[in-house]
Amino acid sequence: MNTQEIQISDYNYELPDERIAKFPKEQRDHSKLLLYRHGEVGEDVFYNLPKYLPKGALMVMNNTRVIQARLHFRKTNEKGENTGALIEIFLLEPAQPTDYEQMFQTTERCAWLCLVGNLKKWKEGALIRQLEIRNEKLEIKATRRGEHGTSQWIDFEWDNAAVSFAEILDAMGELPIPPYLNRETQESDLTTYQTVYSKIKGSVAAPTAGLHFTDAVLSALDAQGIEREELTLHVGAGTFRPVKSSTIGEHEMHTEYIAVRRHTIERLIAHDGCAIAVGTTSVRTLESLYYMGLKVMDNPDIKEEDLHIAQWLPYGCKMDAVSSVEALQALLDWMKRHDLTVLHSSTQIIIAPGYNYHIVKMLITNFHQPQSTLLLLVSAFVKGDWHKIYDYALSHDFRFLSYGDSSLLIP
């Protein structure tokens, strides 16, 4: 199969608006769980997930935390009053500094690559907003430096060195819930649109497969002997970008930034290079690790920034026969040589029919939009059997998309 010639129209299905969950279930773990096991489809409730997983398996989850990435400013008039056009600045990724952890600790100034709503109304000049944080007033200023690819480079400055950028986001930012919910962000979303194990700030969208987990389910997994490891992939706005080209080969995947601890790679090796992935973000990270291992095998002196996985790398790779353990071991040895306890890299990997999975053996995921790269990823995982899964979900009252129900897929 030539993956790049796949017609996205072949991955369409009718999704009525009423099937899109606008709000989550009151109790996270009471969502429905579709079970796809070796071609057979059934259902249960999410809190029963642990009983369907093999004892001693390794589950990998994405611990990224969604930031309040929408910032609203009003243009100032000739009198200096903020009464002009409303401008929305949507933070995409840090530009200066580029490290997420450093960014949120930054004081006085920083820069981000952003999307700007109502850009035509912001031709020149700075946008200014007054804030009060910890009973102290401060002024934050946003200045547009220019285009940077498909986004805008925005410089931020504020006049209180005791306040970090993380505090500014908490004070003035709005959580960016998915556009297809067609509603304003509510106070409840600040809790419900984060996983209970979210830790590392950086995403502009939640890894939604993890939203169903509760402390009770995590305890039940522990009791079942399921090992858990966390990694970090910061979900970008590109996750919502539809495929507009007729074939997949013409679609450009967005780049996402990952952080994986050395310990996690050691646990993967101890489990024969096999894992249960919670969500498509965990899938993309785990499968990218395999190809990073191949890169290290091909070039032992490779630099960390050159481990980036390009979109189509897996499909032209000549070393695909290397086992997942061999690839992971090569990556682990490389990390040890470079004295790295955490691997920081990026991936643009696209997983679609024709892709050969290496590490992920079971997948927990929600139900995705028609004609999306996420649906292609699922189709590749279940060997093209996605119609059976989605037909069952549509005919058995399952709720779809970010706040919708869950599935456990075992090919």
Disulfide bonds with the S-S distance in Angstrom:
none
